[in-house]
Amino acid sequence: MPLDMAEEAVILFARSPVRGQVKSRLQPHFTPDESLALHRALVADAAALLRQAAGQCTLALEIRLSAPLPAGDPMASDLAGFERDTQQGDDLGERLVHAFQYRLHRGARRVVILGSDSPTMTPEYLLSAFQVLRNHDMVVGPAEDGGYVLIGCSRLRIRPFQGIDWGSDQVMAQTRKKLRRLKISHQLLPPGHDLDTREDLLRTHAALLHLEQLGVERAPRTLDCLRDLLRYRA
C-alpha cells in the first residue's frame, strides 16, 4: 500500500551493500566479501519478514539505506514492494527522528523502525509493536547487547533521541532513562538480539538450525549463508 494511504508504516534501516563497509565487526574472522554476502542475506530476510507481517494487516513498507543503492545492484530485487529512501542526519538519533517525522507528517499514525540484523525476529513480534502504539506514544524492543532491535512512535518526541551514546551498550539504558524522566507513555517488548559479533553469529546459526529442525523456516538466506561461512571453520 502507498505510504500516504497507510495508518501504519514500518521502515527498515540498513547499510548500503558496499564491500568493506558492512558487518565490519565480523571482519577479523571473515573476509569483506563474506561479510558483504551475510549483509545481503540479512537484508533480504528482513525484507521478507516485513512482507510477511504486511500480509497480516495494512502495513506500508519502506527501506532507508545509508547511501543510494548502486544502479543494477541485485539487492533491488530483494526490496521489491518497498519505497526506498536514504537516511538523513549526522548520527543515528537524527536519522531516526527524520524518518519518523517524514512518515508521521505524511499521515501515518504509527511508525516502527527496525534494523536488518535480527534474523530470529518474528512477524508477530513486529506486529505487537503496532499494538502497543495504539495505547502508547512509543514502543521499544530492547536488544540483549544494550541497544534495541526496534523502536516505534505514534507521537514523536525528539529528546529521547538526543544525547545517546549510539553504538554503545548504554543505548537502551539511556533511552529508557529519558523516557521515564520525560514521562513519555511507552512500553518495552521482550528482549531480542542482533547479529554483530562472531559470538552473535554462532548463536544465531544455532537458533536458526534449531527452528529448521522443528520445521519452522526463518531467515532461510541468512541460514544458508551462515552454513557456508562456518563450513570450514571451527
C-alpha positions as CSV (number, residue, x, y, z in Angstrom):
1,M,0.0,0.0,0.0
2,P,1.3,3.5,-0.7
3,L,2.7,5.1,2.4
4,D,0.5,8.1,2.1
5,M,-2.6,5.9,2.5
6,A,-1.5,3.7,5.3
7,E,-2.1,4.4,9.0
8,E,0.8,2.1,9.9
9,A,4.3,2.0,8.3
10,V,7.4,0.0,9.0
11,I,10.8,1.3,8.0
12,L,13.8,-0.9,7.6
13,F,17.2,0.8,8.3
14,A,20.1,-0.8,6.6
15,R,23.6,0.0,5.3
16,S,24.1,0.2,1.6
17,P,25.8,-3.0,0.3
18,V,29.4,-1.8,0.0
19,R,32.3,-4.2,0.3
20,G,34.3,-3.4,3.4
21,Q,31.7,-1.2,5.0
22,V,29.2,-3.7,6.3
23,K,29.4,-6.2,9.2
24,S,32.8,-4.7,10.0
25,R,32.9,-6.2,13.5
26,L,33.0,-9.7,11.8
27,Q,35.9,-8.9,9.5
28,P,38.7,-10.1,11.8
29,H,37.1,-13.5,11.4
30,F,35.6,-13.3,7.9
31,T,36.6,-11.6,4.7
32,P,35.0,-8.4,3.4
33,D,33.3,-10.4,0.7
34,E,31.9,-12.9,3.2
35,S,30.7,-10.1,5.4
36,L,29.0,-8.5,2.4
37,A,27.3,-11.7,1.5
38,L,26.0,-12.1,5.0
39,H,24.7,-8.5,5.0
40,R,22.9,-9.1,1.7
41,A,21.3,-12.2,3.2
42,L,20.2,-10.4,6.3
43,V,18.6,-7.5,4.4
44,A,16.8,-10.0,2.1
45,D,15.4,-11.9,5.0
46,A,14.4,-8.8,6.9
47,A,12.5,-7.6,3.8
48,A,10.8,-10.9,3.6
49,L,9.8,-10.7,7.3
50,L,8.2,-7.3,6.8
51,R,6.3,-8.5,3.7
52,Q,5.0,-11.5,5.8
53,A,3.9,-9.1,8.5
54,A,2.2,-6.8,5.9
55,G,0.3,-9.8,4.7
56,Q,-1.5,-9.9,8.1
57,C,-2.5,-6.2,8.2
58,T,-2.5,-3.0,6.3
59,L,1.1,-2.0,6.6
60,A,3.2,0.2,4.3
61,L,6.8,-0.8,3.7
62,E,9.9,1.4,3.3
63,I,13.6,0.9,3.5
64,R,16.1,3.6,4.2
65,L,19.7,2.8,3.2
66,S,22.8,4.6,4.4
67,A,23.5,5.6,0.8
68,P,21.7,5.2,-2.5
69,L,21.7,1.7,-3.9
70,P,24.1,1.4,-6.8
71,A,22.5,1.0,-10.2
72,G,21.9,-2.6,-11.1
73,D,22.7,-3.9,-7.6
74,P,21.0,-7.3,-7.1
75,M,19.6,-6.1,-3.7
76,A,17.0,-4.1,-5.6
77,S,15.1,-7.3,-6.4
78,D,15.0,-8.3,-2.7
79,L,13.4,-4.9,-2.0
80,A,10.5,-5.1,-4.5
81,G,7.4,-3.5,-3.0
82,F,9.4,-1.2,-0.7
83,E,9.6,2.5,-1.1
84,R,13.3,3.4,-1.0
85,D,14.9,6.4,0.6
86,T,18.3,7.5,2.1
87,Q,18.9,8.0,5.8
88,Q,19.5,11.7,6.7
89,G,21.3,13.0,9.7
90,D,24.6,13.2,11.4
91,D,24.0,10.4,13.9
92,L,21.5,7.5,14.3
93,G,19.3,9.6,16.5
94,E,18.9,12.3,13.9
95,R,18.3,9.7,11.2
96,L,15.6,8.1,13.2
97,V,13.9,11.4,14.0
98,H,14.0,12.4,10.4
99,A,12.4,9.1,9.3
100,F,9.7,9.3,11.9
101,Q,8.9,12.9,11.2
102,Y,8.6,12.3,7.5
103,R,6.2,9.4,7.8
104,L,4.1,10.9,10.6
105,H,3.7,14.2,8.6
106,R,2.6,12.2,5.6
107,G,-0.3,10.7,7.5
108,A,0.9,7.6,9.2
109,R,-0.4,7.2,12.8
110,R,2.0,4.5,13.9
111,V,5.6,4.0,12.6
112,V,8.1,1.3,13.6
113,I,11.7,1.3,12.6
114,L,14.0,-1.7,12.8
115,G,17.4,-2.8,11.6
116,S,18.3,-5.7,9.4
117,D,20.4,-7.6,12.0
118,S,17.8,-9.6,13.9
119,P,17.1,-12.7,11.7
120,T,15.3,-14.5,14.5
121,M,12.6,-11.8,14.8
122,T,9.1,-13.0,14.0
123,P,6.2,-11.2,12.3
124,E,4.2,-11.5,15.5
125,Y,6.9,-9.6,17.4
126,L,6.9,-6.8,14.9
127,L,3.1,-6.6,14.8
128,S,3.0,-6.5,18.6
129,A,4.8,-3.2,18.4
130,F,2.0,-1.7,16.5
131,Q,-0.5,-3.0,19.0
132,V,1.4,-1.2,21.8
133,L,1.4,2.1,19.8
134,R,-2.4,2.0,19.8
135,N,-2.2,2.9,23.5
136,H,1.3,4.4,24.0
137,D,3.4,7.1,22.4
138,M,6.4,4.9,22.0
139,V,7.5,1.2,21.9
140,V,11.0,-0.2,22.2
141,G,12.3,-3.7,21.6
142,P,15.5,-4.0,23.7
143,A,18.5,-5.9,22.4
144,E,20.5,-8.1,24.7
145,D,23.7,-6.1,23.8
146,G,22.3,-3.0,25.4
147,G,20.8,-1.4,22.2
148,Y,17.4,-2.0,20.7
149,V,16.1,-4.1,17.8
150,L,13.2,-1.8,17.0
151,I,11.6,1.4,18.1
152,G,8.3,2.9,17.2
153,C,6.3,6.1,17.7
154,S,2.7,7.2,17.5
155,R,3.6,10.6,18.7
156,L,7.2,11.8,18.1
157,R,9.2,13.2,20.9
158,I,12.7,14.3,19.8
159,R,14.5,14.4,23.2
160,P,14.7,10.6,23.7
161,F,16.9,10.5,20.6
162,Q,19.3,13.2,21.7
163,G,22.5,12.7,23.9
164,I,22.6,9.0,23.3
165,D,25.9,7.1,23.1
166,W,25.0,5.4,19.8
167,G,26.8,2.2,19.2
168,S,27.5,1.6,22.9
169,D,26.0,-0.9,25.3
170,Q,24.2,2.1,27.1
171,V,21.8,2.9,24.3
172,M,18.8,1.2,25.9
173,A,19.5,2.3,29.4
174,Q,20.0,5.9,28.3
175,T,16.8,5.8,26.2
176,R,14.7,4.3,29.0
177,K,16.0,6.9,31.5
178,K,14.9,9.7,29.1
179,L,11.5,8.1,28.5
180,R,10.9,7.9,32.3
181,R,12.3,11.4,33.0
182,L,10.1,13.0,30.3
183,K,7.1,10.9,31.4
184,I,6.6,9.6,27.9
185,S,4.0,6.9,27.6
186,H,5.8,3.8,26.4
187,Q,6.1,0.0,26.7
188,L,9.0,-2.4,26.3
189,L,8.8,-5.6,24.3
190,P,10.6,-8.8,25.3
191,P,14.4,-8.6,24.6
192,G,15.7,-9.6,21.2
193,H,19.3,-9.9,19.9
194,D,21.3,-8.6,16.9
195,L,23.9,-10.3,14.8
196,D,27.0,-8.1,15.1
197,T,29.9,-10.2,16.5
198,R,31.2,-13.7,15.8
199,E,29.6,-14.9,19.1
200,D,26.2,-13.5,17.8
201,L,26.8,-15.3,14.5
202,L,27.3,-18.6,16.2
203,R,24.3,-18.1,18.4
204,T,22.1,-17.2,15.5
205,H,23.3,-20.1,13.5
206,A,22.4,-22.5,16.3
207,A,19.0,-20.8,16.8
208,L,18.1,-21.0,13.1
209,L,19.2,-24.6,12.8
210,H,17.0,-25.5,15.8
211,L,14.0,-23.8,14.2
212,E,14.7,-25.6,10.9
213,Q,14.7,-29.0,12.8
214,L,11.3,-28.0,14.3
215,G,10.0,-27.4,10.7
216,V,10.0,-23.6,11.1
217,E,11.5,-21.7,8.2
218,R,13.0,-18.4,9.4
219,A,15.6,-16.3,7.7
220,P,16.5,-19.0,5.1
221,R,19.0,-17.0,3.2
222,T,20.8,-16.0,6.3
223,L,20.9,-19.6,7.4
224,D,22.3,-20.7,4.1
225,C,25.0,-18.0,4.3
226,L,25.9,-19.0,7.8
227,R,26.3,-22.6,6.8
228,D,28.7,-21.5,4.0
229,L,30.7,-19.3,6.4
230,L,31.1,-21.9,9.1
231,R,31.6,-25.0,6.9
232,Y,35.3,-24.8,7.0
233,R,35.8,-23.0,10.3
234,A,35.8,-24.5,13.8
